[in-house]
Amino acid sequence: MPSLLPEAGPQRVIAASNLVYTVGSGLYLTAGVLYFTEAVRLPAGQVGLGLGIAGVVSLVLGIAVGHLADRRGARGVYAATLAVQALATAGFVLVDGFWSFVLAVGAATGAKAAGIAARSPLIRHYGGSRPQDFRAHLRAVTNIGISLGALLAGWAVQVGTHTAYQLLVLGNAVSLAAAAAILVPLPPVAPRPRPGGPRRLALRDRPYLLLTALDGVMAIQFKVLTVAVPLWLVAATTAPRWLMSGTMLVNTALVIVFQVVASRSVDSPTAGGRAYRRSGVAFLASCSLISLSAGLPAGAAAALLLTAVVVHTIGELWHAAGGFEVSFSLAPEHATGQYLGVFGLGAGLAEALGPGLLIALCITWGRPGWYVVGALFTVTGLVAPVVVRRALRAGVREPGDVPRPAPGTYGVSHGGSPEGGGVPDLPARAHHLPGS
């Protein structure tokens, strides 16, 4: 797909590193939890608890390491996070109990979150006049990598032996180390001088924090296709079970083909706010279609679910494009890593809370729960443009400007997501880490 290939030079280096990185991510996306439950023989409850502890660690490290990348240089910090992920992931083969699992997965998950934040200044620096477009290219590449990794993981799951699962783990570790090595020829990015003012500017930028919270609510949509739809398909419909794979293939293919195209028209914070609004409406429509699939004949249920997935993916494309735009455009260049680390908090909370919320509403409650979830997305999308306008009023936002805070607020300048491997999900996709 030539349209997905970035221009030669630093962009291609970053894209190549991202592709190798996400092949490893696809391995764990498919079989990460199975390694710990089937090969290590940890109870599923302990695995869930350990992943929850690791998630808390990642929320803290994302902001801290993003700030470090701003101050010390993004390339070295990002490469270091990949190296730590590789070592921690390789350490999975030594796990023999709960606490060793928590230590290994906590290190890997924390490094993953730190890497997402540390990579952001690289995307902004080498992304040209529109780093958001480059970010869209990377998301499409991410989905290709995940698909390839998932195919490779299918072998380990089919064989099902302890050795096969260990090879899966080591393959992921090798992909992370290779992703770090590919960055060697990338020219370093000199840290931008920090103007006077608060050190933790992002945590004082109230409109940006509110947008982070709204994006976190909207990011629950990434769990609809990986958590709610499979459970709904089995429990409430007569659709064939192979459709679970079919829905994921349709979603992934559409993201690969259309993410770059969808992002081109979202070229300002205001357009980003409108994209959130459109995505909320699309999610309401898709949730309604999913709810209607219950009680229908198998063929009709399958057709309705596939239609819902297409509509949902359209909303996902708009949501991702809006998130790319507002997260970069409303972050000052000298604090890109710090701001994007903060923005990742929303997706992190969605990762932790989304599955339980969707199961409670859509599966336990049933059909009415789907309408509640759809309404939640719609209201979030309607509020987003209002918050974007507030953020734009908070300070001066011309290209290259240093933010000049308005009284009582902290403005940001107008200057220019998950994803990837190393840790298992329960269950998850990496083409969403906002940061996907």
C-alpha positions, 0 to 999 in steps of 0.5 A, spaced: 500 500 500 504 505 497 499 510 500 501 508 507 508 508 506 511 515 509 516 519 506 524 516 506 528 519 512 526 519 519 519 518 518 520 511 514 525 509 520 520 511 525 514 507 521 519 501 520 520 501 528 513 501 529 511 495 524 516 491 528 514 493 534 506 492 533 508 485 530 510 483 537 504 486 540 499 482 535 503 476 538 500 478 545 494 481 543 492 474 541 495 469 546 498 473 552 493 472 557 493 464 555 501 464 556 500 466 563 493 461 564 495 455 560 503 455 560 504 458 567 498 456 570 496 462 574 489 463 576 485 468 571 483 472 577 490 473 579 492 475 572 486 480 572 489 483 579 496 483 576 494 487 570 490 492 574 496 493 578 500 494 572 495 499 569 496 503 575 504 503 575 503 505 567 498 511 569 504 514 573 510 513 568 507 515 562 507 523 565 513 522 568 517 519 562 514 524 557 516 530 561 523 526 561 523 526 553 521 533 553 527 535 557 533 530 555 531 528 548 526 523 545 530 518 541 534 516 547 528 515 552 524 512 547 529 507 545 530 506 552 523 504 554 523 499 548 529 496 551 526 495 558 520 492 555 524 487 551 527 485 558 521 485 562 517 481 556 523 476 556 522 475 563 515 472 563 519 466 561 521 466 568 515 467 572 513 462 576 508 465 581 503 471 582 509 476 585 514 475 579 508 475 574 506 482 577 514 484 577 515 482 570 508 485 567 508 491 571 515 493 568 513 491 561 506 495 562 510 501 565 515 501 559 509 501 554 506 507 557 512 511 558 514 509 550 508 512 548 509 518 551 516 518 549 515 517 542 510 523 541 516 528 541 519 524 535 512 524 531 511 532 532 519 533 530 519 529 524 512 529 522 512 535 518 507 541 518 502 536 520 504 531 525 497 528 526 497 526 519 504 522 520 500 519 526 494 517 522 500 513 518 503 510 524 496 507 526 495 504 519 501 501 520 500 499 527 494 495 524 498 491 519 503 489 524 498 487 529 494 482 524 501 479 522 503 478 529 496 475 530 497 470 525 503 468 528 500 467 535 495 462 532 500 457 531 502 457 538 495 457 540 494 451 536 500 447 538 498 449 545 505 447 548 509 450 554 515 451 549 510 454 543 508 459 548 515 461 551 517 462 543 511 466 543 514 470 549 521 470 546 518 472 539 515 478 542 521 480 546 526 480 540 521 484 536 521 490 541 529 489 541 529 490 534 524 496 534 529 499 539 535 497 534 532 500 528 531 507 531 539 507 531 540 511 525 534 516 527 537 523 528 537 525 535 531 531 537 534 536 541 530 538 547 526 544 546 528 550 551 523 550 557 520 557 558 518 560 565 512 557 569 510 551 572 514 545 571 507 540 570 504 545 565 499 539 563 496 538 569 494 545 570 491 546 563 484 544 565 481 544 558 486 539 556 485 535 562 477 535 561 479 533 554 483 527 556 477 525 561 472 526 555 477 522 550 477 516 556 470 516 556 470 515 548 476 510 548 471 505 551 469 504 544 475 500 543 473 495 548 466 494 544 468 490 539 473 486 543 469 485 549 462 486 549 461 484 541 464 477 542 460 476 549 453 478 546 454 474 540 455 468 544 450 469 549 444 473 546 444 471 538 444 465 534 450 468 529 456 463 528 461 463 533 467 464 527 463 471 526 468 473 532 474 473 528 470 476 522 468 482 525 475 483 528 478 482 520 473 487 518 474 492 523 482 492 522 482 492 514 477 498 514 482 502 519 488 500 515 485 502 508 481 509 511 485 511 517 489 516 513 484 518 509 479 520 515 484 524 518 486 529 512 479 533 513 481 533 521 486 539 520 484 543 526 482 543 533 475 545 531 475 540 526 477 535 531 471 537 536 467 536 530 470 529 529 468 527 536 461 529 535 460 525 529 463 519 532 459 519 538 453 519 533 456 513 529 457 509 536 450 510 538 447 507 531 452 501 532 450 500 539 443 500 537 444 495 531 448 490 535 442 490 540 437 489 535 441 482 533 438 478 539 433 474 537 434 474 529 435 468 525 443 466 524 443 469 517 440 476 519 443 476 526 450 476 522 448 481 517 446 486 522 452 485 526 457 486 520 453 492 519 454 495 526 461 493 525 462 497 519 458 503 522 462 502 529 469 503 525 467 509 521 466 512 528 472 509 530 476 512 525 473 519 526 474 518 534 482 517 532 482 522 528 479 527 533 484 525 538 490 525 534 488 533 532 486 535 539 492 532 543 497 535 538 494 541 536 493 543 544 500 541 546 506 546 546 512 544 542 516 544 548 512 539 553 509 535 547 511 528 551 508 531 558 502 533 554 501 526 551 503 523 557 497 526 560 492 525 554 494 517 555 491 517 562 484 517 559 485 511 554 489 508 560 482 509 565 478 506 559 483 500 559 482 499 566 474 500 567 471 499 560 471 492 560 467 491 566 462 497 565 460 494 558 459 487 561 455 490 566 451 494 561 451 490 555 451 483 557 448 483 564 443 488 563 442 486 556 439 490 550 437 497 554 444 497 556 447 498 549 442 504 548 445 507 555 452 506 552 451 509 545 448 515 549 454 515 553 458 516 547 453 521 544 453 525 550 461 525 550 461 527 543 457 533 543 460 536 549 467 535 546 467 541 541 465 545 547 471 544 551 475 545 545 472 552 544 474 553 551 481 550 550 482 555 544 480 561 548 484 559 554 491 562 551 494 564 544 495 558 539 499 560 533 504 556 530 510 556 534 508 560 539 510 559 547 503 559 551 501 565 555 497 563 560 490 567 561 488 569 568 487 563 572 488 558 566 494 555 563 494 556 555 497 552 550 500 553 543 498 550 536 504 546 534 502 540 530 495 513 540 496 503 543 500 502 541 504 496 541 506 490 544 510 487 550 504 486 555 498 482 555 491 484 555 484 481 558 482 482 552 485 488 548 487 491 541 493 495 540 490 499 534 487 503 539 492 505 544 491 513 543 495 514 543 494 506 538 
